[in-house]
Each structure stands twice: as structure tokens, then as C-alpha cells.
Amino acid sequence: MTLTTDAASLAVAEPISASPLSRRAKNALPSPTLAITAKASQLKADGVDVVGFGAGEPDFDTPDHIKEAAVDALAKGFTKYTPSAGIPALKKAIVEKLQSDSGLTYGPANVIVSCGGKHSLYNVFQALCEAGDEVIIPAPYWVSYPEQVKLADATPILIETTDASGFAPTIEQLRRAITPRTKAVVLNSPSNPTGAMWPRETIEALAALAVEHDFYVISDEIYEKIVYDGNVPLSIASLGDEIKKRTITVNGVSKTYSMTGWRIGYAAGEAEIISAMGRIQDSVTSNPTSIAQYAAVAALTGPQEFLGDWVAEFDRRRQVIVAGLNAIPGITCINPQGAFYVFPNVSALFGKTPKSGGKTIRSSDDFAEYLLTVAQVAVVPGSGFGAGDYVRLSYATSMAAIEKGLARIADSVRDLQD
Ligand SMILES: *Cc1c(COP(=O)(O)O)cnc(C)c1O
């Protein structure tokens, strides 16, 4: 066969299709969090005094001993490729962490280090799912779950939960969603965007269902260290050998150590699955950044005391923001048990119109837009999390900003009428 590359043959080529994009690319939704944060940053850059509740990351600086470990790694020349699935020292630190925090016994072959927890999750779905598979995702959900399930050609099956049930599904809801095609259930407790933790009985029931129907649980435990009121996080894999075999636990250093920009996450599970995730990672990213891996070793094995101060500070803000939101007529907000988000219900405001004129509020998107344009307050509409009656506010921001933002929200809600 000869290749014809002359101009004449190129000229007669048919267009491939109206759009160059794959169906996969066309179906990928943008992150609602990043969108609002970008809009708020633009306003800020234009000199507008915006109060941002959009942040999906702690506002604390990465602790010094962790930064020093990265500087040290640089100085020592640890700037080359590492094993794709992570350096042995970091895998060892993760294995020890899972043992001491959750009583989970794993070896290095059960652990993979990725470029963020988000990347670990992506690898899990790529390794487990294919067309025809269903993945059950309780809503409100972190937007990347359904997107990543779709990228693996599988089908997200959503279960609706509300503030009335504390944003946890009932055991009956879980049972009803299971079909012979169920491949996995996503568990995220404490949750982004709601801060809710599932009751122990519900996690135990999910474990029993997973064993009975032989599906996987993908347990995203990224917020396990940020919990309040004496709540204790429960790692579902710790409930027994049978559920451990069917669980992939995902975690990372982003939220616990305020290391979102370093991009280190990890997953633990059966060696067969972890090794498949490793093969996928080999072909996509290779290793996570070498110096960030050394910093993550320092994070996991170094002092943890600062965390108590961080959580106490988050807790003070949580109490102020929950009380402040509930004091605004038309807004109700349940108390989150973990993470650093509140997810107030704003549906009582739908149908109202600004006295000063303007568009009637008909959705959480309208309300978020109203707050940003009228009050210069950035919140994330719940629609992107599969829950259009709510908005998400992150309290990973200063107390002064929280107080200022609450006052502005109260004023702009007062300006709404039937
Ligand atoms: C932030 C977050 C993650 C992981 O973030 P990475 O920075 O990729 O480690 C995972 N799940 C949820 C629910 C999150 O909010």
C-alpha cells in the first residue's frame, strides 16, 4: 500500500464529522466549583471586593516541616522518574497509616500513589468499569464521580438524599438501587458538598449488601481527619475480610495537610485491582511528582498535632456560619459533621424577585448568580452536585470573611420579595 500525500488527494477528503470531538469529550461537564471560583477571581482581579465561599481547599499554609522535606528532596537531586505507582518510602508510610488509623493490614502491592485522590479515583473507575456497568452514587455528590464513571463508559445511578435525612441514603434506598449490573457504590463520608457522615448502621448495611451482591465499594475518605463533635470516621474496609476484598479506599494529603497543589493521592485495595490501576497509570501520567512524594512521606510520618488546631478553627467557623445562615429567613442549614462545607437549602427563596428589580430567582444557579452580582458573594450552586435546592459554601476562609459574607447574604435576601 502506498500513502498518497499529494494536495489533490487531500483536497477530496471528506470532513470526518461536524464536530471533531468524541462523544466522551462532548459529555464531559465542567466542574461547577472551578467555574464559580474562576468568575470570582476575575471580579477580584478587576478590583471588586468579593467574599469567596467557593474554595474547595483549606486556607491554611502547608506546614513547614512538609515544605522542608520537599526542599531537601530537591537539594538531594530526587528530581527524576520514580516507580510509576510511587516511591517505596511513601507506600510504606501509607501502609502504616492505614494500619494505625483504620486497622487495615495491607502491603506495598496493595497501594498506589497517584497525582491526587482524584487521579486515584479515575484509575479505579478505569480499572473496574466498562459499558453496561452501573455505579451507584448518592446525591448530593462530588461532581467528579459521575463524570469519571461516564469516562469509563459506565452508567452513574443516582440516589437522591435531602437535608431531612441528613444527606445519607436509607438502607432501603441503597437496596432498591442495586441491580445485576451494579459494579460499585461510591461512599464519601464525610462528604463534599454536604459535610454529612453516614450513620454507622448504614455503612454496615452497605458492607453487607456489597458482600451479598458481590459489588465494590469505592470509599473516598479524603475528609476523614476533619470531623466535629466527637464523630469518629469509619473505614468500611475495616468491617471484615469479605468487605475489605471488595473495597478500594481512596485518600490523599490534599485536605488533611493543606497540600492541594502538590497533587498526591493514593488508593488501597486488592493487589489485582491496584496493579491494574498501576498499568493504566503507567500509560497516562507515570509517577506523581518526585519531590511531592517525599513531602507526602513527611506529611504522613511527621507530627500531626497541628491538625487539632486546624479542626478547632474550622469548628468555630462552622458554628458561626451555620447559625448565621439559619438566622436568614428562607434559608435552612443542617449542621455538617465533617469536611469544611455547609450545604444550606435555599429553595424557599425560589419564586422571589429583587425589590430593586431584576430576574426572579428560580434555581440555585439563579440564587448564586444573584449573590455574586448583587452582593459580591461567591457560593457554588447545588445543581452541579445533583441537588438544585441547595448552594455550597466553604468555610475554609477567615472568620472576618465569613461574618462579612453572612451580612451581605442577609441583606440581599432581605431585598427579595414574593
Ligand atoms: C478534594 C477531594 C478529593 C481529592 O482531591 P485531590 O486534590 O485530587 O487529592 C477527593 N474527593 C473529594 C470528595 C474531594 O473533595
The ligand as a Gaussian input file, in Angstrom:
#p B3LYP/6-31G(d) Opt

LIG

0 1
 C      -10.699000      17.309000      47.321000
 C      -11.399000      15.998000      47.120000
 C      -10.733000      14.848000      46.648000
 C       -9.289000      14.735000      46.244000
 O       -8.634000      15.801000      45.858000
 P       -7.136000      15.649000      45.332000
 O       -6.602000      17.033000      45.484000
 O       -7.223000      15.186000      43.934000
 O       -6.443000      14.661000      46.207000
 C      -11.424000      13.676000      46.543000
 N      -12.712000      13.602000      46.884000
 C      -13.382000      14.661000      47.332000
 C      -14.800000      14.477000      47.706000
 C      -12.763000      15.900000      47.457000
 O      -13.464000      16.947000      47.895000

